[in-house]
Amino acid sequence: MTRKKDSFTIARSEREATVGDVVADRFVDGAEAETTKTFRLPVRLSRALKIHAAQTGQTEKEILIRLISDYLDSNQ
């Protein structure tokens, strides 16, 4: 005997999110929006960056942000 399967449904929340709501939900006071950049580095630079970050208690991201900011500030 075969039984017909119930149809598949996904329950929606009571409130439908709008674009404005999504932005508001992700807003953190004082935090700047971020984006992702993907690029290739020579292995020697990647290793040196990782070692420097570990030795100085910084993240690679923090170092790269500071370097890029300094570069752009001095080249405007």
C-alpha positions as CSV (number, residue, x, y, z in Angstrom):
1,M,0.0,0.0,0.0
2,T,1.4,3.4,-1.0
3,R,0.6,6.6,0.7
4,K,0.6,10.0,-1.0
5,K,3.3,12.3,0.5
6,D,2.2,15.6,1.9
7,S,3.2,18.5,-0.1
8,F,6.5,20.3,0.9
9,T,6.1,23.7,2.4
10,I,8.3,26.2,4.1
11,A,6.8,28.3,6.9
12,R,7.3,32.0,6.5
13,S,7.8,34.3,9.3
14,E,5.0,36.5,10.4
15,R,6.7,39.6,9.1
16,E,8.1,39.7,5.5
17,A,11.5,41.4,5.4
18,T,11.9,44.3,3.1
19,V,15.1,45.7,1.7
20,G,15.1,48.4,4.3
21,D,14.5,46.0,7.1
22,V,17.4,43.8,6.1
23,V,19.7,46.9,6.1
24,A,18.4,48.0,9.4
25,D,18.8,44.5,10.9
26,R,22.5,44.4,9.9
27,F,23.3,47.9,11.0
28,V,25.7,48.2,13.9
29,D,26.3,51.6,15.4
30,G,29.7,52.8,14.3
31,A,30.5,49.9,12.1
32,E,31.4,50.5,8.4
33,A,30.0,48.2,5.8
34,E,32.5,45.7,4.4
35,T,33.0,43.9,1.2
36,T,35.1,40.9,0.2
37,K,38.2,41.1,-2.0
38,T,40.0,38.1,-3.3
39,F,43.5,38.3,-4.7
40,R,46.6,36.2,-5.1
41,L,49.8,36.9,-3.2
42,P,53.2,35.3,-3.6
43,V,53.7,32.6,-1.0
44,R,56.7,34.4,0.5
45,L,54.6,37.5,1.2
46,S,51.7,35.5,2.5
47,R,54.0,33.7,5.0
48,A,55.7,36.9,6.1
49,L,52.3,38.5,6.7
50,K,51.1,35.6,8.7
51,I,54.2,35.5,10.8
52,H,54.2,39.3,11.4
53,A,50.5,39.2,12.4
54,A,51.2,36.4,14.9
55,Q,54.3,38.2,16.3
56,T,52.5,41.5,16.7
57,G,49.1,40.2,17.9
58,Q,47.3,41.7,14.9
59,T,45.2,40.0,12.3
60,E,46.2,39.9,8.7
61,K,43.0,41.9,7.9
62,E,44.0,44.7,10.3
63,I,47.5,44.9,8.8
64,L,46.2,45.0,5.2
65,I,43.5,47.6,6.0
66,R,46.2,49.8,7.6
67,L,48.6,49.4,4.7
68,I,46.0,50.1,2.1
69,S,44.6,53.1,4.0
70,D,48.1,54.5,4.4
71,Y,49.0,54.0,0.8
72,L,45.8,55.6,-0.4
73,D,46.2,58.6,2.0
74,S,49.8,59.2,0.8
75,N,48.9,58.9,-2.9
76,Q,46.0,61.3,-3.2
